[in-house]
Amino acid sequence: MSKKLWGGRFQKGTDKVVEDFHSSISFDQRLYKQDIRGSMAHARMLGQQGIIAETDARAIIAGLEGILIDIEAGRIEFDVAAEDIHMNIEKILTERIGDIGKKLHTARSRNDQVALDIRLYLRDEIAETHALLADLIATLLDTAEANLDTIMPGYTHLQKAQPITLAHHLLAYVQMFDRDRDRLADCARRLNRSPLGSGALAGTTFPLDRLAVAKELGFDGITENSLDGVSDRDFAIEFCAAASLTMMHLSRFCEEIILWSSQEFAFIELDDAYSTGSSMMPQKKNPDVAELIRGKTGRVYGDLMALLTVMKSLPLAYNKDMQEDKESLFDAVDTVKGCLTVFTPMIATMRVRRETMKNGARGGFTNATDVADYLAKKGVSFREAHEIVGKMVLLCVQKGVALDDLAFDDFRACSDAFGEDIYEAIQVERCVADRKVPGGPAPEAVKEAIAQARRRLKEQ
């Protein structure tokens, strides 16, 4: 006869190979806190509803509290034969308090139990990830504030385009990470419904107080359909999608950090604590942290694809395929948190080479648009001005000089709309300072953007 908690119908034990293949305790043991917390709330409700005796409920809760203490003290070794964290804890509980422990699973299935545990777990992890993103945003705002006047080239197609400031560049990522926080908050709001009471798929005949359990566990309410409560993992998929977007933003930023720290750019130098060397080449200082984050982005994308693929063809309700939800979810959680934890101090400690950045903005005709704008302000149509300046750039390329270096006669030969004030108008500092529109790179616009971002961070 099987000794499994579900073994009444079976006349023979599980094959050892199947037992190892079937078991999830090696990875779902991280849910022990959530499982015990959910079980305590369930036991308390069973006692309050008269489904089991109040004394039995108290004995179960006390037993679970002791198990939690012992798990955290490292005094418990989980059993592969008990399959998962849920059955391990119930088995240990019964061993400790006797047959009373067998009453815990009244009016509950592992299906709604695991759905509850994952929601509790993910809610906690989202809160931590949200806080890590807040730390990153605060660091970016501090760095931006220190670099309001640090002029650098802005790029399109990785070709120099127009002069901006480092502060303005960093605020672009502030906006991206702020939206990432919003997505996580939306995910947390949608998952914050308790599925406990859904049973295996069709609820239960016992008079459960689902709302009381949901309230005790901090949920906003309950899942409204028992089939849906146990059989969907869209909240886990949504988290992985949000995490993938966060990783994409981190990866883009890391690519720029890698470029900027190269000798070809030399815009920044990473702190020694966030760089590595070469075992062969003594001169090397490699941006390995940024490269690893860029690489780990693919892991989180893979986690998202794995979850989508697991769920894509499953009929209602629960299927064992869904055991495959946890490793991908756990990996996505660990990866995004790990990357944020190391990325933020890497940014906080990097050294900005302001003069190199400014010199970079002076090359590549980044002020060409400002020459065209100058002509347009003098009454020349922008399309005509665009053509004039294009020819001027070609002339500069042929002469090997910048627009600023052209003689005034060269300007006048291209258009009699040019005045001697053209030289002041196309200085990179002026090009940046004149872009005062909200969302632009002028220091006064960026100051306001930083203030708005700080207010938003405080409100959230």
C-alpha positions in Angstrom: 0.0 0.0 0.0 1.3 3.5 -0.9 2.3 5.7 2.0 1.6 8.9 0.1 -0.9 11.3 1.5 -2.9 10.7 -1.6 -2.2 6.9 -1.7 -5.6 5.4 -0.7 -6.5 4.5 -4.2 -3.1 3.0 -5.0 -2.0 -0.6 -4.3 1.7 -0.1 -5.2 4.4 2.5 -4.4 5.7 5.0 -6.9 8.8 3.9 -8.9 11.9 5.7 -7.5 12.7 7.1 -10.9 9.2 8.6 -11.2 9.4 9.8 -7.6 12.5 11.8 -8.4 11.1 13.0 -11.7 7.8 14.0 -10.1 9.2 15.8 -7.0 9.4 19.6 -6.9 10.7 20.0 -3.4 14.2 20.8 -4.7 12.9 24.1 -6.0 9.5 24.8 -4.4 10.9 24.7 -0.9 11.5 28.4 -1.2 7.7 28.8 -0.8 7.7 27.5 2.8 6.9 30.8 4.4 4.0 31.4 2.1 2.7 27.9 2.5 2.8 28.0 6.3 1.2 31.4 6.4 -1.6 30.3 4.1 -2.1 27.1 6.1 -2.3 29.0 9.3 -5.0 31.3 7.9 -6.9 28.3 6.5 -6.7 26.4 9.8 -7.9 29.5 11.8 -10.9 29.9 9.4 -11.7 26.2 9.7 -11.9 26.6 13.5 -13.9 29.8 13.3 -16.4 28.2 10.9 -16.9 25.1 13.1 -15.5 22.9 10.3 -12.9 21.6 12.8 -12.7 22.1 16.5 -11.2 25.4 17.6 -8.7 23.5 19.8 -7.6 21.5 16.8 -7.2 24.7 14.8 -5.0 26.2 17.6 -2.9 23.0 17.8 -2.4 23.1 14.0 -1.3 26.7 14.1 1.1 26.2 17.0 2.5 23.2 15.1 3.0 25.2 12.0 4.7 28.0 13.9 7.2 25.5 15.3 7.9 24.1 11.8 8.5 27.6 10.5 11.0 28.3 13.3 12.8 25.0 12.7 13.0 25.5 8.9 14.5 28.9 9.3 17.0 27.5 11.9 18.0 24.8 9.4 16.8 21.9 11.6 14.5 20.4 9.0 15.5 18.2 6.0 12.8 17.9 3.3 11.8 14.5 1.9 11.8 14.0 -1.9 9.2 11.2 -1.4 6.8 13.8 0.0 7.0 15.5 -3.4 6.6 19.2 -2.7 6.7 21.8 0.0 3.0 21.5 0.7 3.0 17.8 1.5 6.4 18.0 3.3 5.0 20.5 5.7 1.7 18.6 6.2 3.7 15.4 6.8 6.0 17.0 9.3 3.0 18.6 11.0 1.2 15.2 11.4 4.4 13.6 12.7 4.5 16.3 15.4 0.9 16.7 16.5 -0.6 13.4 15.4 -3.9 12.9 13.6 -5.0 16.4 14.3 -2.5 17.4 11.6 -4.5 15.5 9.0 -7.4 17.9 9.5 -5.5 20.8 8.0 -6.2 19.8 4.4 -10.0 19.8 5.0 -11.7 21.8 2.2 -8.5 22.4 0.4 -6.6 21.0 -2.5 -3.0 21.4 -3.4 -4.3 23.1 -6.5 -5.7 26.1 -4.7 -2.9 25.8 -2.1 -0.1 26.2 -4.6 -1.9 29.0 -6.5 -2.2 30.8 -3.2 1.5 30.3 -2.3 2.7 31.6 -5.7 0.5 34.7 -5.4 1.8 35.4 -1.9 5.4 34.8 -3.0 5.2 37.0 -6.1 3.5 39.8 -4.2 6.5 39.9 -1.8 9.0 39.7 -4.6 7.3 42.4 -6.6 7.5 44.7 -3.6 11.2 44.1 -3.3 11.8 44.6 -7.1 9.7 47.8 -6.9 12.0 49.1 -4.1 15.2 48.1 -6.0 13.9 50.1 -9.0 13.2 53.1 -6.8 16.8 52.9 -5.5 18.0 52.9 -9.1 15.8 55.8 -10.1 17.0 57.8 -7.1 20.7 57.1 -8.0 20.1 58.2 -11.6 18.4 61.4 -10.4 21.4 62.1 -8.1 23.8 61.5 -10.9 21.8 63.6 -13.3 21.7 66.5 -10.8 25.4 66.4 -10.6 25.7 66.5 -14.4 23.2 69.2 -15.5 25.9 71.0 -17.5 27.8 67.9 -18.7 27.4 68.2 -22.4 27.7 65.1 -24.5 26.7 64.0 -28.0 23.3 62.5 -28.5 23.1 59.7 -31.1 20.8 58.2 -33.6 21.9 55.1 -35.6 25.0 55.3 -33.3 26.0 58.4 -35.3 26.5 61.7 -33.6 23.2 63.7 -34.0 22.7 66.7 -31.6 24.3 67.9 -28.4 22.5 67.0 -25.2 23.6 66.7 -21.5 24.4 63.5 -19.6 21.6 64.5 -17.2 19.1 64.5 -20.0 20.4 61.1 -21.2 20.0 59.6 -17.7 16.5 61.0 -17.4 15.5 59.0 -20.4 16.2 55.8 -18.4 14.4 57.3 -15.3 11.3 57.4 -17.5 11.8 53.8 -18.6 12.4 52.4 -15.1 9.5 54.5 -13.8 7.2 52.8 -16.3 8.7 49.4 -15.2 7.6 50.2 -11.7 4.1 51.0 -12.9 3.9 47.7 -14.7 5.0 45.8 -11.6 2.4 47.7 -9.5 -0.3 46.8 -12.1 0.8 43.2 -11.9 0.7 43.2 -8.1 -2.8 44.7 -8.2 -4.2 42.1 -10.5 -2.6 39.1 -8.7 -3.8 40.2 -5.3 -6.8 37.9 -5.2 -7.0 34.9 -3.0 -7.7 31.6 -4.8 -8.0 29.6 -1.6 -11.4 27.9 -1.4 -11.4 27.0 -5.1 -10.5 23.5 -4.1 -9.2 21.2 -6.9 -11.4 23.0 -9.4 -15.0 23.1 -8.2 -14.8 24.7 -4.7 -16.1 22.7 -1.7 -19.2 21.8 0.1 -17.8 23.1 3.4 -19.1 26.5 4.6 -15.8 28.4 4.0 -15.3 32.0 4.8 -13.0 32.8 1.8 -13.2 36.6 2.4 -11.9 36.2 6.0 -8.9 34.2 4.8 -8.3 36.7 2.0 -8.4 39.6 4.4 -6.0 38.0 6.9 -3.5 37.3 4.1 -3.7 40.9 2.8 -5.6 40.2 -0.4 -8.0 42.7 -2.0 -10.6 40.0 -2.5 -11.0 36.5 -3.8 -10.9 34.9 -7.3 -14.4 34.8 -8.6 -14.3 31.5 -10.4 -12.9 28.3 -8.9 -11.7 27.0 -12.3 -9.9 30.2 -13.0 -8.5 30.4 -9.5 -6.5 27.1 -9.8 -5.8 26.9 -13.5 -4.2 30.2 -14.7 -0.8 31.6 -14.2 -1.3 34.8 -16.2 -0.1 36.8 -13.2 3.3 34.9 -13.3 3.5 35.5 -17.0 2.7 39.1 -16.5 5.5 39.5 -14.0 8.0 37.8 -16.4 6.8 40.2 -19.1 7.4 43.2 -16.9 10.7 41.7 -15.8 11.7 41.2 -19.4 11.0 44.9 -20.1 13.0 45.9 -17.1 15.9 43.7 -18.3 15.6 45.1 -21.8 16.0 48.7 -20.4 19.0 47.5 -18.2 20.5 45.8 -21.2 20.3 48.9 -23.4 21.9 51.0 -20.6 24.6 48.4 -20.1 25.4 48.5 -23.9 26.0 52.2 -23.5 28.1 51.8 -20.4 30.2 49.3 -22.3 30.7 51.7 -25.2 31.3 54.7 -23.0 33.9 52.9 -21.0 35.9 51.8 -24.1 39.0 53.7 -25.1 37.3 54.8 -28.3 34.6 56.7 -26.3 36.3 57.2 -22.9 33.2 59.0 -21.6 33.3 57.2 -18.2 35.5 55.1 -16.1 33.9 52.3 -14.0 35.0 51.9 -10.4 37.5 49.1 -9.8 34.9 47.4 -7.6 32.6 46.9 -10.6 35.2 45.9 -13.2 37.4 42.9 -13.8 40.8 42.3 -15.4 42.3 39.7 -17.7 44.2 36.6 -16.7 46.6 37.3 -19.6 46.5 41.0 -20.5 47.6 43.1 -17.5 46.3 46.4 -19.0 42.6 45.3 -19.2 39.8 46.8 -17.2 36.6 45.1 -18.4 33.0 46.1 -17.9 32.0 42.6 -17.0 29.1 43.6 -14.7 27.4 45.4 -17.6 28.2 42.6 -20.0 26.7 40.0 -17.6 23.5 42.0 -17.2 23.3 42.3 -20.9 23.7 38.5 -21.2 21.3 37.7 -18.4 18.5 39.6 -20.2 18.2 36.6 -22.5 17.5 34.3 -19.4 14.5 36.4 -18.4 13.2 36.4 -22.0 13.6 32.7 -21.9 11.7 32.4 -18.7 8.8 34.4 -20.2 8.8 32.2 -23.3 8.9 29.0 -21.2 5.8 30.1 -19.1 3.9 31.1 -22.2 4.7 27.8 -23.9 3.8 25.7 -20.8 0.4 27.4 -20.6 -0.5 27.8 -24.3 -2.6 24.6 -24.8 -3.7 23.5 -21.4 -7.4 22.7 -21.0 -9.1 23.7 -17.7 -8.5 23.1 -14.9 -5.2 22.2 -13.3 -2.6 20.1 -15.2 0.7 18.7 -13.9 2.4 20.8 -16.7 1.9 23.7 -14.4 4.5 22.5 -12.0 6.9 23.9 -14.6 5.8 27.4 -13.7 8.0 27.7 -10.7 11.5 27.4 -11.9 11.0 29.9 -14.7 9.3 32.3 -12.3 11.9 31.9 -9.6 14.7 32.4 -12.1 13.2 35.6 -13.5 12.7 36.9 -10.0 16.3 36.1 -8.9 17.8 37.4 -12.1 16.1 40.8 -12.3 16.7 41.4 -8.6 20.3 40.3 -8.8 20.9 42.6 -11.8 19.3 45.6 -10.2 21.3 45.0 -7.0 24.6 45.3 -8.8 23.7 47.8 -11.5 22.7 50.6 -9.2 26.0 50.9 -7.3 27.9 50.5 -10.6 26.2 53.7 -11.8 26.6 55.5 -8.5 30.4 54.9 -8.5 31.3 55.5 -12.2 33.5 58.5 -12.9 32.3 60.8 -15.7 34.9 62.4 -18.0 33.1 65.7 -18.6 35.6 67.2 -21.0 35.8 64.1 -23.1 32.0 64.1 -23.4 32.0 67.8 -24.3 34.7 67.4 -26.9 32.7 64.5 -28.4 29.7 66.8 -28.7 31.8 69.3 -30.6 32.6 66.8 -33.4 30.4 65.2 -35.9 28.4 68.3 -36.9 26.1 67.9 -33.9 25.2 71.6 -34.3 24.1 71.3 -38.0 20.4 71.3 -37.1 20.9 74.5 -35.1 22.4 76.1 -38.3 19.2 75.1 -40.2 17.1 76.4 -37.3 19.0 79.7 -37.4 18.1 80.2 -41.1 14.5 79.2 -40.5 14.3 81.9 -37.8 15.6 84.4 -40.4 12.7 83.6 -42.7 14.3 80.8 -44.8 11.9 77.8 -45.2 13.2 74.9 -43.2 13.4 72.6 -46.2 15.6 75.2 -48.1 17.6 75.7 -44.9 18.1 71.9 -44.6 19.5 71.8 -48.1 21.8 74.8 -47.6 23.3 73.3 -44.4 23.7 69.9 -46.0 25.9 71.5 -48.7 27.8 73.4 -45.9 28.5 70.1 -44.1 29.8 68.6 -47.4 32.1 71.7 -47.8 33.3 71.2 -44.2 34.0 67.5 -44.9 36.0 68.4 -48.0 38.0 71.0 -46.0 38.4 68.9 -43.0 36.9 71.5 -40.6 33.8 71.9 -38.4 31.0 74.3 -39.1 32.3 76.6 -36.3 35.6 76.8 -38.2 34.1 78.2 -41.5 35.0 81.8 -42.3 32.1 84.2 -42.3 32.5 84.7 -46.0 31.8 80.9 -46.4 28.6 81.3 -44.5 27.5 84.3 -46.5 28.3 82.5 -49.7 25.8 79.8 -48.8 23.1 82.2 -47.7 22.9 86.0 -47.2 20.6 85.3 -44.2 23.6 84.6 -42.1 24.7 87.3 -39.7 27.8 87.4 -37.5 25.7 86.1 -34.6 25.8 82.6 -36.2 28.9 81.7 -34.4 27.3 82.3 -31.0 24.1 80.5 -32.1 26.0 77.3 -32.9 28.2 76.9 -29.8 27.3 73.5 -28.3 26.5 75.2 -24.9 24.0 77.5 -26.6 22.6 74.6 -28.7 21.7 72.8 -25.5 20.6 75.8 -23.5 18.1 76.9 -26.2 16.3 73.6 -26.1 14.0 74.7 -23.2 10.9 72.9 -24.2 9.5 70.5 -21.6 11.3 67.2 -21.9 14.3 68.9 -23.6 18.0 68.9 -22.6 18.3 72.6 -21.4 19.5 72.6 -17.8 16.4 74.5 -16.6 14.1 71.9 -18.3 16.1 69.1 -16.9 16.0 70.6 -13.4 12.2 70.6 -13.6 12.1 67.1 -14.9 14.3 65.9 -12.0 12.0 67.7 -9.5 8.9 66.0 -11.1 10.6 62.6 -11.0 11.5 63.0 -7.3 7.9 64.0 -6.5 6.6 61.0 -8.4 9.1 58.7 -6.6 7.9 60.1 -3.2 4.3 59.6 -4.1 4.8 56.0 -5.2 
